[in-house]
Amino acid sequence: MLNHSASPSFAVVPGRFVQRVLAGREREVIDLVESAYRQHGSGDTVNPPSYFLRFPDRPKERIIALPAAVGGDVRTAGLKWISSFPDNIGVGLPRASAVLLLNDLDTGYPYACLEGSVISASRTAASAALAAVTLTRGRSRLGRVGFVGTGLIAKYIHTYLAAADWPFERIGVYDTSADRVRGFSMQLRQTSRIPIEAFTSAEDIIRASDVIVFATTAGTPHVDDPKWFAHAPLVLHVSLRDVSPEVVLCAANFVDDVEHCLKADTSVHLTEQRTGGRDFLDGTLYDALTGEVTPSTDRTVLFSPFGLGVLDLVLGSFVYQECLSAGELSTIDGFFSELETHGTVTRPETEEA
């Protein structure tokens, strides 16, 4: 954060520095994400609604602004500005790109801009791993994990589940692109000896998995048969719009934040519109972390995380502090101008008793 005895400074943290800080520290990142959820649940954050910039002629594409502020030891405000352009995949670019701005809470001055896509993917995967551990307490069947969607987020979630000592027995893989299935399977084989099985339909992988990870670019539900979930799996519904209201209504439902998740035509938002209420929600991840709500062990458990800006801030602040301590910050001299107030600050005289 800022040194208030000097002129405000501004640093840029490239993606290679972000990756260097976070690589191999997945357990620490999961702990940081848990601390952020606990701060949010206890009211020590500000997390207003996300804002969507959409393009009328390109409905699949969007850029989202996630403003937030975190108190406690973090004491940082900021904004994640993240784009989702699914057609990027066809030209060899990742779907998402992002930057994260950090602001000092005492002065309001922004003090850093970080490459945000690695932070976003890491906090998303850490959130999924934390939810998987928290929402499956008391369950015995966990080893068959199926990934529906095989992009960057799926890769990160696998890494974070492994870091959380997930008891993998078999990893299932399904995607509408056979090339992505092959590529993802090759990546998994480089880091794991767990058997990998490719599936040719969403139904088959869902029926054959104890834990299902949805990490797709789906804009509308494409899974609508509750019978596919008759074996009561855990569903990490990271991409938010894969399952129909019929599936939602047959599950025990947990979200990261009720107001955030029930909007923007997510599956749970569509369910609210269908039913006219929110009684189908069992609670939040914070409720499960604190023991306020005990997740079911004999029903499908569906976790739908909209993604909170406070998670990005906590992780971004951590990366910034690590780079600062290592002397790796790239500071832009003179980034701020017009710092003189053109006046003097006068303090009122205190009255003597």
C-alpha positions in Angstrom: 0.0 0.0 0.0 1.0 3.6 -0.1 3.7 5.3 1.9 1.7 8.3 3.1 4.8 10.3 3.8 5.8 10.4 0.1 4.2 11.1 -3.2 1.8 8.4 -4.3 3.4 5.7 -6.5 2.0 3.4 -9.0 3.3 -0.1 -9.9 2.5 -2.5 -12.7 2.8 -6.3 -12.0 3.0 -8.4 -15.2 1.5 -11.8 -15.5 4.9 -13.6 -15.2 5.4 -12.1 -11.8 1.9 -13.1 -10.7 2.5 -16.7 -11.9 5.9 -16.8 -10.1 4.3 -15.7 -6.8 1.4 -18.2 -7.0 3.1 -21.2 -8.5 3.3 -24.1 -6.1 1.4 -22.2 -3.4 -2.1 -23.5 -4.0 -2.7 -24.5 -0.4 -1.8 -21.0 0.7 -4.1 -19.5 -1.9 -7.0 -21.7 -0.7 -6.4 -20.4 2.8 -6.4 -16.9 1.6 -9.7 -17.4 -0.3 -11.2 -19.0 2.8 -10.2 -15.9 4.8 -11.8 -13.7 2.2 -15.1 -15.7 2.4 -15.0 -15.4 6.2 -14.4 -11.7 6.0 -17.2 -11.3 3.5 -19.6 -13.4 5.6 -18.8 -11.4 8.8 -19.4 -8.0 7.1 -15.8 -6.8 6.8 -16.1 -6.2 3.0 -17.9 -4.1 0.5 -18.9 -6.0 -2.6 -21.5 -4.1 -4.8 -23.1 -5.7 -7.8 -20.9 -6.5 -10.8 -21.4 -4.3 -13.9 -21.7 -5.9 -17.3 -20.7 -4.1 -20.5 -22.4 -5.9 -23.4 -22.4 -5.4 -27.1 -25.8 -5.6 -28.9 -24.3 -7.0 -32.1 -22.2 -9.6 -30.2 -24.3 -11.2 -27.5 -21.7 -13.8 -26.5 -19.1 -11.2 -25.5 -18.9 -9.1 -22.4 -16.6 -7.2 -20.1 -17.4 -7.2 -16.4 -16.4 -4.7 -13.7 -16.1 -6.1 -10.2 -15.6 -3.3 -7.6 -14.9 -4.3 -4.0 -13.2 -3.3 -0.8 -11.7 -5.5 2.0 -10.9 -4.4 5.6 -8.9 -6.2 8.2 -5.2 -6.6 7.5 -5.8 -6.3 3.7 -7.3 -2.8 3.8 -7.6 -2.5 0.0 -10.2 -1.4 -2.4 -10.1 -2.1 -6.1 -11.6 -3.2 -9.4 -11.3 -6.3 -11.5 -12.0 -5.5 -15.2 -12.4 -8.9 -17.0 -13.5 -9.7 -20.5 -15.0 -12.8 -21.9 -14.8 -13.3 -25.7 -15.4 -17.0 -26.4 -14.4 -16.7 -30.1 -10.8 -16.0 -29.0 -10.4 -19.7 -28.6 -10.7 -20.1 -32.4 -7.7 -17.9 -33.0 -5.5 -19.4 -30.4 -6.2 -16.9 -27.6 -7.7 -17.5 -24.1 -11.3 -16.6 -23.7 -10.7 -14.3 -20.8 -8.3 -11.4 -20.2 -8.2 -9.1 -17.1 -6.5 -6.5 -15.1 -6.9 -5.8 -11.4 -6.5 -2.3 -9.9 -5.7 -1.9 -6.2 -6.6 1.3 -4.3 -5.3 2.5 -1.0 -8.1 2.8 1.5 -6.7 5.8 3.3 -6.2 8.1 0.3 -8.2 6.4 -2.5 -5.1 6.5 -4.8 -4.7 3.5 -7.0 -1.3 2.0 -6.2 -1.0 -1.0 -8.5 -2.3 -2.6 -11.7 -1.8 -6.3 -11.9 -2.4 -8.8 -14.7 -5.7 -10.2 -13.6 -6.5 -13.4 -15.5 -4.1 -15.6 -13.5 -5.4 -14.1 -10.2 -9.0 -14.6 -11.4 -8.4 -18.3 -12.5 -6.5 -19.0 -9.2 -9.2 -17.6 -7.0 -11.9 -19.4 -9.0 -10.1 -22.7 -8.7 -9.3 -22.2 -5.0 -13.0 -21.3 -4.3 -14.0 -24.5 -6.1 -11.5 -26.6 -4.1 -12.6 -25.0 -0.8 -16.2 -25.7 -1.7 -15.5 -29.3 -2.7 -13.8 -30.0 0.7 -16.4 -28.1 2.7 -19.6 -29.4 1.0 -18.6 -33.1 0.9 -18.0 -33.6 4.6 -19.5 -37.0 5.6 -19.5 -38.3 2.0 -17.7 -41.5 1.1 -17.8 -41.5 -2.7 -15.6 -38.8 -4.0 -13.0 -40.3 -6.3 -14.6 -40.2 -9.7 -14.2 -36.6 -10.9 -15.6 -35.4 -14.2 -14.8 -32.2 -16.0 -17.4 -30.8 -18.4 -15.4 -28.2 -20.3 -11.6 -28.4 -20.7 -10.3 -24.9 -20.8 -8.0 -22.9 -18.5 -10.4 -22.9 -15.6 -10.7 -26.7 -15.7 -6.9 -27.0 -15.6 -6.7 -24.7 -12.6 -9.4 -26.5 -10.7 -7.7 -29.9 -11.2 -4.5 -28.3 -9.9 -6.2 -26.9 -6.8 -8.2 -30.1 -6.1 -4.9 -32.0 -6.2 -3.3 -29.5 -3.8 -6.2 -30.1 -1.5 -5.4 -33.8 -1.5 -8.5 -34.8 -3.3 -8.9 -38.6 -3.4 -8.9 -39.0 -7.2 -9.6 -42.5 -8.5 -10.5 -41.6 -12.1 -10.7 -38.3 -14.0 -13.4 -38.0 -16.6 -13.1 -35.5 -19.5 -15.8 -34.2 -21.8 -15.9 -31.2 -24.2 -17.7 -30.4 -27.4 -14.2 -30.1 -29.0 -12.3 -33.3 -29.4 -9.1 -31.3 -29.8 -9.6 -29.7 -26.4 -10.3 -33.1 -24.8 -7.0 -34.4 -26.2 -5.0 -31.3 -25.1 -6.5 -31.4 -21.6 -5.9 -35.1 -21.2 -2.3 -34.7 -22.3 -1.8 -31.9 -19.7 -3.3 -34.1 -17.0 -1.0 -37.0 -17.8 2.0 -34.8 -17.5 1.2 -34.1 -13.8 -0.8 -37.1 -12.6 -0.9 -40.9 -12.8 -4.7 -41.0 -12.2 -6.5 -42.9 -14.9 -8.2 -40.5 -17.4 -11.3 -41.4 -19.4 -12.7 -39.4 -22.3 -16.5 -39.3 -22.6 -18.6 -38.6 -25.7 -21.7 -37.1 -24.0 -22.5 -34.9 -21.0 -25.0 -37.5 -19.8 -22.4 -40.3 -19.6 -19.8 -38.3 -17.7 -22.4 -36.9 -15.3 -23.8 -40.4 -14.5 -20.3 -41.8 -14.0 -18.9 -39.1 -11.7 -19.1 -38.4 -8.0 -17.9 -34.9 -8.5 -18.8 -32.9 -11.6 -17.0 -29.7 -12.6 -18.8 -27.5 -15.1 -16.3 -25.1 -16.6 -17.9 -24.2 -20.0 -18.7 -21.1 -21.9 -22.4 -22.0 -22.0 -24.8 -19.0 -22.1 -28.0 -21.0 -21.6 -28.7 -24.4 -19.8 -27.9 -27.5 -21.9 -28.4 -30.1 -19.1 -32.0 -30.5 -18.1 -32.7 -34.0 -16.9 -32.6 -34.4 -13.1 -32.3 -38.2 -13.5 -28.7 -37.8 -14.7 -28.0 -36.8 -11.1 -29.8 -39.6 -9.4 -26.6 -40.8 -7.7 -26.4 -37.5 -5.7 -23.0 -36.1 -6.8 -21.3 -32.8 -5.8 -21.6 -30.4 -8.7 -19.2 -27.5 -8.9 -21.2 -25.3 -11.2 -18.4 -22.8 -11.9 -19.7 -21.7 -15.3 -23.2 -21.0 -13.7 -25.5 -21.5 -16.7 -25.2 -25.2 -17.6 -28.1 -26.8 -15.7 -31.8 -26.1 -16.0 -34.1 -25.0 -13.2 -35.4 -28.6 -13.1 -31.9 -29.8 -12.1 -31.5 -26.9 -9.6 -34.8 -27.8 -7.9 -33.7 -31.4 -7.3 -30.5 -30.3 -5.6 -29.3 -28.8 -2.3 -28.1 -25.4 -3.5 -25.2 -23.3 -2.2 -23.9 -20.1 -3.6 -21.1 -17.7 -2.7 -23.4 -14.7 -2.3 -27.2 -14.8 -2.8 -27.7 -11.3 -4.3 -24.8 -11.6 -6.7 -25.6 -15.1 -7.9 -29.3 -14.6 -8.5 -28.9 -12.3 -11.5 -27.6 -12.2 -15.1 -29.6 -15.3 -16.1 -27.6 -17.8 -14.1 -29.2 -21.2 -13.6 -30.2 -20.2 -10.0 -31.5 -16.8 -11.3 -33.7 -18.6 -13.9 -34.9 -20.9 -11.1 -35.9 -17.8 -9.0 -37.8 -16.4 -12.0 -39.5 -19.8 -12.5 -40.5 -20.3 -8.9 -41.0 -16.7 -7.8 -38.9 -17.2 -4.7 -35.6 -18.3 -3.2 -36.6 -21.2 -1.0 -34.7 -23.6 -3.1 -31.4 -22.1 -1.8 -29.9 -24.0 1.2 -27.2 -21.4 2.1 -23.9 -19.9 1.2 -20.4 -21.3 1.4 -19.9 -19.1 4.4 -22.8 -20.9 6.1 -21.2 -24.2 5.4 -17.8 -23.1 6.6 -19.1 -21.9 9.9 -21.4 -24.9 10.5 -24.6 -22.8 10.2 -25.8 -25.1 7.5 -24.8 -28.8 7.1 -24.7 -29.9 3.5 -26.8 -33.0 2.5 -25.0 -36.3 2.0 -27.8 -38.0 0.1 -28.9 -35.3 -2.4 -27.1 -33.7 -5.2 -25.2 -30.7 -3.9 -24.9 -27.8 -6.4 -22.4 -25.1 -5.7 -22.9 -22.0 -7.9 -20.2 -19.3 -7.3 -20.8 -16.0 -9.1 -17.3 -14.9 -8.2 -16.7 -12.1 -5.7 -14.4 -9.2 -6.3 -13.2 -9.4 -2.7 -11.5 -12.7 -3.6 -9.5 -11.0 -6.3 -8.5 -8.2 -4.0 -7.3 -10.5 -1.2 -5.2 -12.5 -3.7 -4.0 -9.4 -5.6 -2.9 -7.7 -2.4 -1.0 -10.8 -1.5 0.8 -10.9 -4.9 1.6 -7.2 -4.6 3.1 -7.6 -1.1 5.2 -10.6 -2.2 6.5 -8.6 -5.2 7.2 -5.6 -3.0 9.1 -7.8 -0.5 11.1 -9.4 -3.3 12.0 -6.0 -4.8 10.3 -7.0 -8.1 7.8 -4.1 -8.4 8.0 -2.1 -11.6 7.0 1.4 -10.5 6.1 4.1 -12.9 7.8 7.3 -11.8 5.6 10.4 -12.1 2.4 8.5 -12.9 0.3 11.0 -10.9 0.5 14.7 -11.7 -1.1 17.8 -10.2 -0.3 16.6 -6.7 -0.2 20.1 -5.2 -3.4 21.3 -3.6 -2.7 25.0 -4.2 -3.4 25.9 -0.7 -2.5 25.2 2.9 -4.3 23.0 5.3 -5.2 24.9 8.5 -6.2 23.2 11.7 -8.5 24.9 14.2 -7.0 26.1 17.4 -7.9 23.9 20.3 -9.6 25.7 23.2 -7.8 25.6 26.5 -9.9 24.2 29.3 
